[in-house]
Amino acid sequence: MYDRVILLIGIAADEALLTGIEEYIETQYGLKTEIVLFSGYSSPAEGVLYLLYLSDEEIRDLFARVSSTTMNVGILSNERCPYAVKSFGISRDTFEAVDDALSGTEAIPVDLLKCNGMPVLGTIIIGNVHGMNREEGGRMGILKKISAVFSSLMNPAFEGYTITTAKGNVTATAATGIMIFEHNVGGVSHNLLQENLSLHDGRLHALILAPSSIVSYIYYLFVSYFLRRLFLKHMPRSIGFIASTALEITSMRLIDYVQDGELFNETLLSLKVEPDAIHLHLGRNITDIPAGNMKEEEKEMVRVQGLPKGEMVTLLESEPIPFFPRAREDDFKELFVALRQSASVSSIFIMLMILSTLLATTGLFQNSVPVIIGAMILAPLMSPIVSFSMGVVRGEKELLTESAITLMLGIFTALLFSCLFTYIMPLNILTDEMRSRLNPNVLDLVVAILSGVAGAYAHAKSEIAKSLAGVAIAVALVPPLSVTGIGIGWWDMEIVYGSFLLFLTNLAGMTLAAALTFLLLGFAPVKRATRGIIWTSVFLAIVTVPLFVAFFKVIEQNEIVKQLKSLEQLTIDGREITIRTISVDLSRELPVIYIKVRSNASLHEEELQKIKLHINKVLERPVVLDVLPEIELR
């Protein structure tokens, strides 16, 4: 394939090292071989293979001179050209590298990235990419990685950059670092990106690290130092990606950057890919196939939606990075308009409150779960609560006032119509559905908190708004209010207290959880939200006190039921008796145990007293026994 081989070397001392290679080529391939100093090289000759035993700097210089020519090149690994070896997959074994270059296949035309006219073999790194480059974190031990993560968090430095692509797409952002490379193939990656970015597609690729909060920064550092894998389809929002034939990067300050391990600084970086610039024999591990003619629209990809923009750029350049992410201005405006509409009183809101209250009250008297669920879905109370939460976190007095008025009007409507419904209802029976809403505990608070998080998140993310019905069912705002109205109608303060406490639990839990969710999603700075969060937390703490008391009672009830399992089968006076505990009431001076007793004949008082003595002994305290007898006839 070639008439002869020229071993192009950088320094005269290398000539002695390559004498053996010269003999190997002449013996194995029958090709005349000549060793030439790089300083004595003039211009490429036809039908000649040039094997380079040069430094990275000398290879760059050669590529700058011979790009767009038909010079055929192979690279021999040495300690002075680490970037060329990694970039083109060159074997560490010198004789294997020779075989790869003389294997019979033609040299492949590959693209060449240039920065301000200088060829780039590996990467250009602007600022600090914190582990994005494998050379930073690839060989670190676990303790060093942890140390690197913490040190990176201490002082993240952001610089403002304007990045313009070949097609004129402009991205103005603040970033801690940018890494640019031409390709990433054959397992010879310079970075975390696990994608085959070709040597032949005519594009350069830029990864832009711009975490807009400490939270997103921690996530990125974890990925970069520990997982060591990034994919375009699942790229963290803190990393932007650009693929283009050319880039222009400017900044208000002098740009310090590292190109193939060497430090430079410029006011402007002009990067361009020269397609098929070098005819090169690649290493055996690279199987990259020339892409052919790509469509022009396929040559550019810009994914920078998660990068800081506008005011956030100024903030990151001048102030410490915020702990939580800030929502984008467009998202905030859209959500704020929707929440302001939800906070205002309307005839639709009043009508839905009336219908949902009447439906819930009917379901409670009917003891019908499906009817009550229908009322939960119909109830519009969750919207003003979420609006109130946004008012809390942003300190918006107008939004707070409007949503509070709407909420109070909704509560009054529910109490009024459930009370009137109860007053005209001839039934006066406390159903199981009513009773289940009279003893709230900490578990009900947990439901309210989770529902508040889900409600705020669903409002903030329009694509999951369909989940709001599930949130409404989970938190159940109107049924406890309807039970309160029933208690008022019956003038039973115990019912009023228990059910309204459940409503206040839902209200407080939802408000605080939704406010914190909006804070985490970046809809308000922490300093601005502090006052509202504190007052809401105080209100929740007051509500929580009776819930913990009730919860400890639930724990005690479960313990009693567990202890009574040992008495499920008793033999009294030769008669087999089965005992099943129905419930435990701890609201009286002595615990009241409700049990079912099954036997083959009626039990007399003496036998029931013996059962009670057994229960007192097991529980180690006196109790009141409420017995429901069952007779099994055979």
C-alpha positions as CSV (number, residue, x, y, z in Angstrom):
1,M,0.0,0.0,0.0
2,Y,2.9,2.4,0.8
3,D,6.2,2.8,-1.1
4,R,8.1,3.6,2.1
5,V,7.8,4.6,5.7
6,I,9.2,7.7,7.4
7,L,9.6,7.6,11.2
8,L,9.2,11.3,12.1
9,I,10.9,11.9,15.5
10,G,11.1,15.0,17.7
11,I,14.6,14.8,19.2
12,A,17.8,13.0,18.1
13,A,17.9,10.9,21.2
14,D,14.8,9.0,20.1
15,E,16.6,7.7,17.0
16,A,18.4,5.0,18.9
17,L,15.1,3.9,20.5
18,L,13.4,3.5,17.1
19,T,16.2,1.6,15.3
20,G,14.5,-1.7,16.3
21,I,11.2,-0.5,14.8
22,E,12.9,0.4,11.6
23,E,14.3,-3.2,11.4
24,Y,10.8,-4.6,12.3
25,I,9.1,-2.7,9.4
26,E,11.7,-3.7,6.8
27,T,11.6,-7.4,8.0
28,Q,7.9,-7.8,8.4
29,Y,6.6,-5.6,5.7
30,G,9.5,-5.2,3.3
31,L,9.2,-1.4,3.3
32,K,12.1,0.9,3.1
33,T,12.2,2.9,6.3
34,E,13.8,6.3,7.1
35,I,14.2,8.1,10.4
36,V,13.8,11.9,10.0
37,L,14.0,14.6,12.7
38,F,10.9,16.8,13.0
39,S,13.0,19.9,12.5
40,G,14.2,18.5,9.2
41,Y,10.7,17.8,7.9
42,S,9.6,19.9,4.9
43,S,6.4,18.7,3.1
44,P,4.5,15.4,2.7
45,A,5.3,13.1,-0.1
46,E,3.0,10.8,-2.1
47,G,2.8,7.1,-1.3
48,V,4.6,7.6,2.0
49,L,3.4,6.7,5.6
50,Y,4.6,9.0,8.3
51,L,4.8,7.4,11.7
52,L,5.0,10.1,14.3
53,Y,7.1,9.7,17.4
54,L,6.4,13.2,18.5
55,S,5.1,15.2,21.4
56,D,1.5,16.5,21.5
57,E,2.8,20.0,20.8
58,E,4.8,18.8,17.7
59,I,1.8,16.7,16.5
60,R,-0.5,19.8,16.7
61,D,2.1,21.8,14.8
62,L,2.3,19.2,12.1
63,F,-1.5,18.9,11.8
64,A,-1.8,22.7,11.5
65,R,0.6,22.6,8.5
66,V,-0.7,19.5,6.7
67,S,-4.4,19.7,7.3
68,S,-6.5,19.3,4.2
69,T,-3.6,17.4,2.5
70,T,-3.4,13.7,1.6
71,M,-0.5,13.1,4.0
72,N,-1.0,9.6,5.6
73,V,-0.2,9.5,9.3
74,G,0.2,6.9,12.1
75,I,1.0,7.7,15.7
76,L,3.4,5.8,17.9
77,S,2.7,6.1,21.6
78,N,5.3,7.8,23.9
79,E,5.1,9.7,27.2
80,R,5.2,13.1,25.4
81,C,1.9,12.6,23.5
82,P,-0.7,11.4,26.0
83,Y,-3.6,13.4,24.4
84,A,-2.9,12.1,20.9
85,V,-2.7,8.5,22.1
86,K,-6.0,8.8,24.1
87,S,-7.8,10.7,21.4
88,F,-7.1,8.3,18.6
89,G,-7.0,5.0,20.5
90,I,-3.3,4.4,19.8
91,S,-2.0,1.2,21.3
92,R,0.5,1.5,24.2
93,D,2.5,-1.3,22.6
94,T,4.7,0.4,20.0
95,F,4.8,-2.7,17.7
96,E,1.0,-3.0,17.9
97,A,0.7,0.6,16.8
98,V,3.0,-0.1,13.9
99,D,0.9,-3.1,12.9
100,D,-2.3,-0.9,13.1
101,A,-0.7,1.6,10.7
102,L,0.5,-1.1,8.3
103,S,-2.5,-3.5,8.5
104,G,-3.4,-3.1,4.8
105,T,-6.4,-0.7,5.4
106,E,-6.2,2.9,4.2
107,A,-5.8,5.8,6.4
108,I,-9.2,7.3,7.4
109,P,-9.9,11.0,7.0
110,V,-10.8,12.4,10.4
111,D,-12.1,15.8,11.5
112,L,-9.8,18.2,13.3
113,L,-11.0,20.7,15.9
114,K,-9.2,24.0,16.0
115,C,-9.2,26.7,18.7
116,N,-8.2,30.1,17.5
117,G,-6.5,28.3,14.6
118,M,-4.6,25.8,16.8
119,P,-5.5,22.1,16.4
120,V,-6.9,20.4,19.5
121,L,-6.1,16.7,20.1
122,G,-8.1,16.1,23.3
123,T,-10.1,18.7,25.2
124,I,-10.4,22.4,25.9
125,I,-11.4,23.1,29.5
126,I,-12.6,26.6,30.6
127,G,-12.9,27.2,34.3
128,N,-13.5,24.2,36.6
129,V,-15.5,21.2,35.3
130,H,-15.2,19.4,38.7
131,G,-14.7,15.7,37.7
132,M,-16.2,16.0,34.2
133,N,-12.8,15.2,32.8
134,R,-11.9,11.6,33.6
135,E,-8.3,12.6,34.3
136,E,-9.6,14.5,37.3
137,G,-11.5,11.8,39.1
138,G,-10.9,8.5,37.3
139,R,-8.1,7.2,39.6
140,M,-9.2,8.8,42.9
141,G,-9.9,6.6,45.9
142,I,-13.2,6.9,47.7
143,L,-11.8,9.2,50.4
144,K,-10.2,11.5,47.8
145,K,-13.5,11.6,45.9
146,I,-15.4,12.6,49.0
147,S,-12.8,15.3,49.7
148,A,-13.0,16.6,46.1
149,V,-16.8,16.9,46.4
150,F,-16.6,18.9,49.6
151,S,-13.8,21.1,48.3
152,S,-15.8,21.8,45.1
153,L,-18.8,22.9,47.2
154,M,-16.8,25.4,49.3
155,N,-16.2,28.0,46.6
156,P,-17.9,27.5,43.3
157,A,-16.7,30.3,41.0
158,F,-19.1,31.3,38.2
159,E,-18.2,33.4,35.1
160,G,-20.5,34.8,32.6
161,Y,-20.1,33.5,29.0
162,T,-21.9,34.2,25.7
163,I,-21.8,31.1,23.4
164,T,-22.7,31.5,19.7
165,T,-23.1,28.5,17.5
166,A,-22.5,28.2,13.7
167,K,-26.2,28.8,13.0
168,G,-26.3,31.9,15.2
169,N,-27.9,30.3,18.3
170,V,-26.8,32.5,21.3
171,T,-26.6,31.3,24.9
172,A,-25.8,33.8,27.5
173,T,-25.2,32.0,30.8
174,A,-23.1,31.7,33.9
175,A,-21.0,28.6,34.3
176,T,-18.3,27.1,36.6
177,G,-16.7,25.4,33.6
178,I,-17.0,24.4,30.0
179,M,-15.4,21.4,28.3
180,I,-15.1,21.2,24.5
181,F,-14.0,18.2,22.5
182,E,-14.3,16.9,18.9
183,H,-15.1,13.3,19.4
184,N,-15.7,10.6,22.1
185,V,-15.5,7.2,20.6
186,G,-14.2,3.6,20.9
187,G,-13.9,3.6,24.7
188,V,-11.3,6.4,24.5
189,S,-13.5,9.0,26.2
190,H,-12.0,12.1,27.7
191,N,-15.1,12.8,29.8
192,L,-18.2,11.3,31.5
193,L,-20.4,11.3,28.4
194,Q,-21.2,7.8,27.4
195,E,-22.1,8.5,23.8
196,N,-20.4,7.7,20.5
197,L,-19.6,11.2,19.2
198,S,-18.0,10.6,15.9
199,L,-14.6,11.5,14.4
200,H,-16.4,12.1,11.1
201,D,-19.6,14.1,11.7
202,G,-18.1,17.5,11.3
203,R,-19.2,18.7,14.8
204,L,-17.5,19.7,18.0
205,H,-19.2,19.1,21.3
206,A,-19.5,21.3,24.4
207,L,-20.5,20.3,27.9
208,I,-21.4,23.4,30.0
209,L,-21.5,23.0,33.8
210,A,-23.8,25.5,35.4
211,P,-25.5,24.3,38.6
212,S,-28.1,27.0,39.6
213,S,-28.2,25.7,43.3
214,I,-26.3,23.8,45.9
215,V,-28.8,20.9,45.5
216,S,-28.2,20.6,41.8
217,Y,-24.5,21.0,42.3
218,I,-24.4,18.1,44.9
219,Y,-26.2,15.9,42.4
220,Y,-23.8,16.7,39.6
221,L,-20.7,16.1,41.9
222,F,-22.1,12.8,42.9
223,V,-22.6,11.8,39.3
224,S,-19.2,13.0,38.2
225,Y,-17.1,11.5,40.9
226,F,-19.0,8.3,41.8
227,L,-21.2,7.2,39.0
228,R,-18.9,8.4,36.3
229,R,-21.5,8.1,33.6
230,L,-23.6,10.7,31.7
231,F,-26.1,10.1,28.9
232,L,-27.7,12.8,26.6
233,K,-31.2,11.5,27.2
234,H,-30.7,11.7,31.0
235,M,-28.4,14.7,31.3
236,P,-28.7,16.6,34.7
237,R,-30.3,20.1,34.2
238,S,-27.0,21.6,35.6
239,I,-25.2,20.5,32.4
240,G,-25.9,22.1,29.0
241,F,-24.9,20.3,25.8
242,I,-24.1,21.9,22.4
243,A,-23.1,20.1,19.2
244,S,-22.2,22.4,16.3
245,T,-19.7,22.8,13.5
246,A,-18.3,26.0,15.2
247,L,-18.6,27.9,18.4
248,E,-17.6,31.4,19.5
249,I,-17.2,32.0,23.3
250,T,-16.8,35.5,24.8
251,S,-16.7,36.8,28.3
252,M,-16.5,40.2,30.0
253,R,-13.1,39.0,31.5
254,L,-10.1,37.3,30.1
255,I,-10.9,33.6,29.5
256,D,-8.4,31.2,31.1
257,Y,-8.5,27.8,29.5
258,V,-6.5,24.6,29.3
259,Q,-5.9,23.0,25.9
260,D,-4.5,19.5,25.9
261,G,-3.0,20.2,29.3
262,E,-1.5,23.6,28.5
263,L,-2.7,26.9,30.0
264,F,-3.8,29.8,27.7
265,N,-5.8,32.9,28.1
266,E,-7.7,34.9,25.4
267,T,-10.6,37.4,25.2
268,L,-12.3,35.3,22.5
269,L,-12.3,31.6,21.7
270,S,-13.1,30.8,18.1
271,L,-13.6,27.0,17.7
272,K,-14.2,25.3,14.4
273,V,-14.2,21.7,13.1
274,E,-12.3,21.2,9.8
275,P,-14.0,18.1,8.2
276,D,-11.7,15.2,7.0
277,A,-8.6,17.3,7.7
278,I,-6.2,14.5,8.5
279,H,-5.7,11.0,7.0
280,L,-4.9,8.9,10.0
281,H,-4.5,5.3,11.0
282,L,-6.6,4.9,14.2
283,G,-6.0,2.4,17.0
284,R,-7.5,-1.0,16.7
285,N,-10.1,-0.3,19.5
286,I,-11.8,2.4,17.5
287,T,-14.5,1.2,15.1
288,D,-15.9,4.6,14.3
289,I,-17.3,4.6,10.7
290,P,-17.3,7.8,8.6
291,A,-20.8,9.4,8.9
292,G,-20.9,10.5,5.3
293,N,-22.8,13.6,4.4
294,M,-25.0,14.7,7.4
295,K,-28.0,16.8,6.8
296,E,-27.3,20.4,7.7
297,E,-30.2,20.5,10.3
298,E,-28.6,17.4,12.0
299,K,-25.3,19.1,12.5
300,E,-26.4,21.3,15.3
301,M,-27.9,20.4,18.7
302,V,-28.5,22.9,21.5
303,R,-29.7,21.7,24.9
304,V,-29.4,24.5,27.3
305,Q,-32.9,24.7,28.8
306,G,-31.6,24.1,32.4
307,L,-28.8,26.7,32.3
308,P,-29.0,30.0,34.2
309,K,-30.4,32.9,32.3
310,G,-31.3,36.5,32.8
311,E,-31.2,37.7,36.5
312,M,-29.8,34.3,37.6
313,V,-26.6,34.9,35.6
314,T,-26.0,38.2,37.5
315,L,-26.8,36.5,40.8
316,L,-24.4,33.7,40.3
317,E,-21.6,36.0,39.2
318,S,-22.0,38.3,42.2
319,E,-23.5,36.3,45.1
320,P,-23.1,32.9,46.7
321,I,-24.9,30.1,44.9
322,P,-28.4,29.6,46.4
323,F,-29.1,26.4,48.2
324,F,-32.3,25.6,46.3
325,P,-32.9,26.1,42.6
326,R,-34.7,29.1,41.3
327,A,-37.7,28.6,39.0
328,R,-37.5,30.0,35.5
329,E,-39.3,33.4,35.1
330,D,-41.6,32.0,32.4
331,D,-42.7,29.1,34.6
332,F,-43.2,31.4,37.6
333,K,-45.4,33.9,35.7
334,E,-47.6,31.2,34.4
335,L,-48.1,29.5,37.7
336,F,-48.6,32.8,39.6
337,V,-51.4,33.8,37.2
338,A,-53.1,30.4,37.7
339,L,-52.8,30.6,41.5
340,R,-54.1,34.1,41.6
341,Q,-57.2,33.0,39.7
342,S,-57.6,30.1,42.1
343,A,-57.4,32.4,45.1
344,S,-60.3,34.6,44.1
345,V,-63.9,34.0,45.1
346,S,-66.2,33.1,42.2
347,S,-69.8,31.8,41.8
348,I,-68.3,28.5,40.5
349,F,-66.3,28.1,43.7
350,I,-69.4,28.7,45.9
351,M,-71.5,26.3,43.8
352,L,-68.9,23.5,43.9
353,M,-68.6,24.0,47.7
354,I,-72.4,23.7,48.2
355,L,-72.7,20.6,46.0
356,S,-69.6,18.9,47.4
357,T,-70.8,19.6,51.0
358,L,-74.3,18.3,50.4
359,L,-72.9,15.2,48.6
360,A,-70.4,14.5,51.4
361,T,-73.1,15.0,54.2
362,T,-75.4,12.6,52.3
363,G,-72.6,10.0,52.0
364,L,-71.8,10.3,55.7
365,F,-75.4,9.7,56.7
366,Q,-75.7,6.9,54.1
367,N,-72.3,5.5,55.3
368,S,-71.3,5.3,51.7
369,V,-67.6,5.5,50.8
370,P,-68.2,6.0,47.0
371,V,-70.4,9.0,47.6
372,I,-67.9,10.6,50.0
373,I,-65.1,10.0,47.4
374,G,-67.2,11.8,44.8
375,A,-67.6,14.7,47.2
376,M,-63.8,14.8,47.7
377,I,-63.1,15.1,44.0
378,L,-65.8,17.8,43.5
379,A,-64.5,19.9,46.4
380,P,-62.6,23.0,45.3
381,L,-60.9,23.8,48.6
382,M,-57.5,22.6,47.6
383,S,-56.9,25.4,45.1
384,P,-57.1,28.3,47.6
385,I,-54.9,26.3,50.1
386,V,-52.2,25.9,47.4
387,S,-52.6,29.6,46.5
388,F,-52.3,30.5,50.2
389,S,-49.1,28.4,50.4
390,M,-47.6,30.4,47.5
391,G,-48.5,33.6,49.3
392,V,-46.8,32.3,52.5
393,V,-43.6,31.4,50.7
394,R,-43.4,34.6,48.7
395,G,-44.8,37.0,51.3
396,E,-47.4,38.2,48.8
397,K,-49.9,40.0,51.0
398,E,-52.5,40.4,48.2
399,L,-52.4,36.7,47.4
400,L,-52.5,35.7,51.1
401,T,-55.5,38.0,51.7
402,E,-57.5,36.8,48.6
403,S,-56.8,33.1,49.2
404,A,-57.6,33.4,53.0
405,I,-60.9,35.1,52.2
406,T,-61.8,32.4,49.7
407,L,-60.8,29.7,52.1
408,M,-62.8,31.1,55.0
409,L,-65.8,31.6,52.8
410,G,-65.5,27.9,51.6
411,I,-65.3,26.7,55.3
412,F,-68.3,28.8,56.3
413,T,-70.3,27.5,53.3
414,A,-69.5,23.9,54.2
415,L,-70.4,24.3,57.8
416,L,-73.6,26.2,57.0
417,F,-75.0,23.7,54.5
418,S,-74.0,20.6,56.3
419,C,-75.6,22.0,59.5
420,L,-78.8,22.9,57.7
421,F,-78.9,19.5,56.0
422,T,-78.5,17.8,59.4
423,Y,-81.2,20.0,60.9
424,I,-83.8,18.8,58.4
425,M,-82.5,15.2,58.4
426,P,-84.7,13.0,60.6
427,L,-81.8,10.6,61.2
428,N,-79.6,11.0,64.3
429,I,-77.2,8.1,64.0
430,L,-73.4,8.3,64.2
431,T,-72.3,6.2,61.3
432,D,-68.9,4.5,60.9
433,E,-67.8,7.1,58.3
434,M,-68.6,9.9,60.7
435,R,-66.9,8.1,63.6
436,S,-63.7,7.6,61.5
437,R,-63.2,11.3,61.3
438,L,-63.4,12.1,65.0
439,N,-60.0,10.9,66.3
440,P,-57.2,12.3,64.1
441,N,-53.6,11.5,64.9
442,V,-50.1,11.9,63.5
443,L,-50.9,9.5,60.6
444,D,-53.5,12.0,59.4
445,L,-50.9,14.7,59.5
446,V,-48.5,12.6,57.4
447,V,-51.3,12.2,54.8
448,A,-51.9,16.0,54.8
449,I,-48.2,16.7,54.4
450,L,-47.7,14.3,51.5
451,S,-50.9,15.6,49.9
452,G,-49.6,19.2,50.2
453,V,-46.3,18.2,48.5
454,A,-48.2,16.5,45.7
455,G,-50.7,19.4,45.3
456,A,-48.0,22.0,45.0
457,Y,-45.9,19.8,42.7
458,A,-48.9,19.1,40.5
459,H,-49.8,22.8,40.3
460,A,-46.2,23.7,39.4
461,K,-45.9,21.0,36.8
462,S,-48.7,21.4,34.3
463,E,-48.0,18.0,32.7
464,I,-49.0,16.2,35.9
465,A,-52.1,18.3,36.7
466,K,-54.3,15.3,36.1
467,S,-53.0,13.9,39.5
468,L,-54.9,16.6,41.4
469,A,-58.0,14.4,41.7
470,G,-55.9,11.8,43.5
471,V,-54.5,14.4,45.9
472,A,-58.1,15.6,46.6
473,I,-59.1,12.1,47.5
474,A,-56.1,11.6,49.7
475,V,-56.4,14.7,51.8
476,A,-60.3,14.8,52.1
477,L,-61.0,18.4,53.0
478,V,-64.8,18.6,52.8
479,P,-65.9,15.4,54.6
480,P,-64.4,16.4,58.0
481,L,-66.0,19.9,57.6
482,S,-69.3,18.2,56.9
483,V,-68.9,16.1,60.1
484,T,-68.3,19.3,62.0
485,G,-71.5,20.7,60.5
486,I,-73.3,17.6,61.6
487,G,-71.9,18.0,65.1
488,I,-73.2,21.6,65.1
489,G,-76.6,20.5,63.9
490,W,-76.8,17.9,66.7
491,W,-75.1,20.3,69.1
492,D,-72.5,17.7,70.0
493,M,-69.3,19.4,70.9
494,E,-67.3,16.2,71.0
495,I,-68.1,15.6,67.3
496,V,-67.3,19.2,66.4
497,Y,-63.9,19.1,68.2
498,G,-62.7,15.8,66.7
499,S,-63.8,16.5,63.1
500,F,-62.6,20.2,63.0
501,L,-59.3,19.1,64.5
502,L,-58.9,16.8,61.5
503,F,-59.7,19.6,59.1
504,L,-57.2,21.9,60.8
505,T,-54.6,19.1,60.6
506,N,-55.2,18.8,56.8
507,L,-55.1,22.6,56.4
508,A,-51.9,23.1,58.4
509,G,-50.1,20.1,57.0
510,M,-51.0,20.9,53.4
511,T,-50.1,24.6,53.7
512,L,-46.7,24.1,55.2
513,A,-45.8,21.1,52.9
514,A,-47.0,23.0,49.8
515,A,-45.0,26.1,50.9
516,L,-41.8,24.1,51.4
517,T,-42.3,22.4,48.0
518,F,-42.6,25.7,46.3
519,L,-39.5,26.8,48.1
520,L,-37.6,23.7,46.9
521,L,-38.8,24.2,43.4
522,G,-37.2,27.7,43.4
523,F,-40.3,29.9,43.4
524,A,-39.0,32.1,46.2
525,P,-35.7,32.8,47.9
526,V,-35.2,31.3,51.4
527,K,-34.8,34.7,53.1
528,R,-38.1,35.9,51.7
529,A,-39.9,32.7,52.7
530,T,-38.6,32.4,56.3
531,R,-41.2,34.5,58.1
532,G,-44.2,32.8,56.5
533,I,-42.7,29.3,57.0
534,I,-42.1,30.1,60.7
535,W,-45.7,31.2,61.4
536,T,-47.1,28.2,59.5
537,S,-44.8,25.9,61.4
538,V,-45.9,27.4,64.8
539,F,-49.6,26.9,63.8
540,L,-48.8,23.3,62.8
541,A,-46.9,22.6,66.0
542,I,-50.0,23.8,68.0
543,V,-52.3,21.5,66.0
544,T,-49.8,18.6,66.4
545,V,-50.0,18.4,70.2
546,P,-53.4,16.7,70.4
547,L,-52.5,14.6,67.4
548,F,-49.5,13.1,69.2
549,V,-51.8,12.4,72.3
550,A,-54.2,10.6,70.0
551,F,-51.4,8.7,68.3
552,F,-50.0,7.5,71.6
553,K,-53.5,6.2,72.4
554,V,-53.6,4.4,69.1
555,I,-50.3,2.8,70.0
556,E,-51.7,1.8,73.4
557,Q,-54.8,0.4,71.8
558,N,-52.8,-1.8,69.5
559,E,-50.7,-3.0,72.3
560,I,-53.8,-4.1,74.3
561,V,-55.2,-5.9,71.2
562,K,-51.8,-7.6,70.8
563,Q,-51.8,-8.7,74.4
564,L,-55.3,-10.1,74.2
565,K,-54.4,-12.4,71.3
566,S,-53.2,-14.9,74.0
567,L,-56.8,-15.2,75.2
568,E,-58.4,-16.1,71.8
569,Q,-59.1,-19.6,73.1
570,L,-60.2,-20.2,76.7
571,T,-61.6,-23.2,78.6
572,I,-63.9,-22.1,81.5
573,D,-65.7,-24.7,83.5
574,G,-65.0,-27.3,80.8
575,R,-66.5,-25.2,78.1
576,E,-64.5,-24.0,75.0
577,I,-64.8,-20.3,74.5
578,T,-63.5,-18.2,71.5
579,I,-62.7,-14.5,72.2
580,R,-62.2,-11.8,69.6
581,T,-61.3,-8.2,70.4
582,I,-63.4,-5.7,68.4
583,S,-62.0,-2.4,69.7
584,V,-60.5,-0.6,72.6
585,D,-61.8,2.7,74.0
586,L,-59.3,4.6,76.2
587,S,-61.3,7.8,76.5
588,R,-62.9,6.8,79.9
589,E,-61.3,6.4,83.3
590,L,-60.9,2.7,82.8
591,P,-60.2,1.1,79.4
592,V,-63.3,-0.3,77.7
593,I,-62.7,-3.5,75.8
594,Y,-65.2,-4.5,73.2
595,I,-65.1,-8.3,72.6
596,K,-67.1,-11.0,70.8
597,V,-67.5,-14.2,72.8
598,R,-68.4,-17.4,71.0
599,S,-69.5,-20.6,72.8
600,N,-71.9,-23.5,72.3
601,A,-74.4,-22.2,74.9
602,S,-75.3,-19.0,76.7
603,L,-72.8,-17.8,79.2
604,H,-73.8,-16.9,82.7
605,E,-72.6,-13.9,84.6
606,E,-70.1,-16.0,86.6
607,E,-68.5,-17.2,83.4
608,L,-68.3,-13.7,82.0
609,Q,-66.7,-12.5,85.3
610,K,-64.0,-15.2,84.9
611,I,-63.3,-14.0,81.4
612,K,-62.9,-10.5,82.7
613,L,-60.5,-11.7,85.4
614,H,-58.4,-13.4,82.7
615,I,-58.3,-10.1,80.8
616,N,-57.4,-8.1,83.9
617,K,-54.6,-10.5,84.6
618,V,-53.1,-10.4,81.1
619,L,-53.3,-6.5,80.9
620,E,-52.2,-6.2,84.5
621,R,-54.9,-3.6,85.2
622,P,-58.7,-3.4,85.7
623,V,-60.9,-2.8,82.6
624,V,-64.5,-2.5,81.7
625,L,-65.7,-5.3,79.5
626,D,-68.4,-4.8,76.7
627,V,-69.4,-8.3,75.6
628,L,-71.2,-9.3,72.4
629,P,-72.1,-13.0,72.8
630,E,-72.4,-15.5,69.9
631,I,-73.8,-19.0,70.3
632,E,-72.6,-21.7,68.0
633,L,-75.2,-24.5,67.6
634,R,-74.2,-27.8,66.2
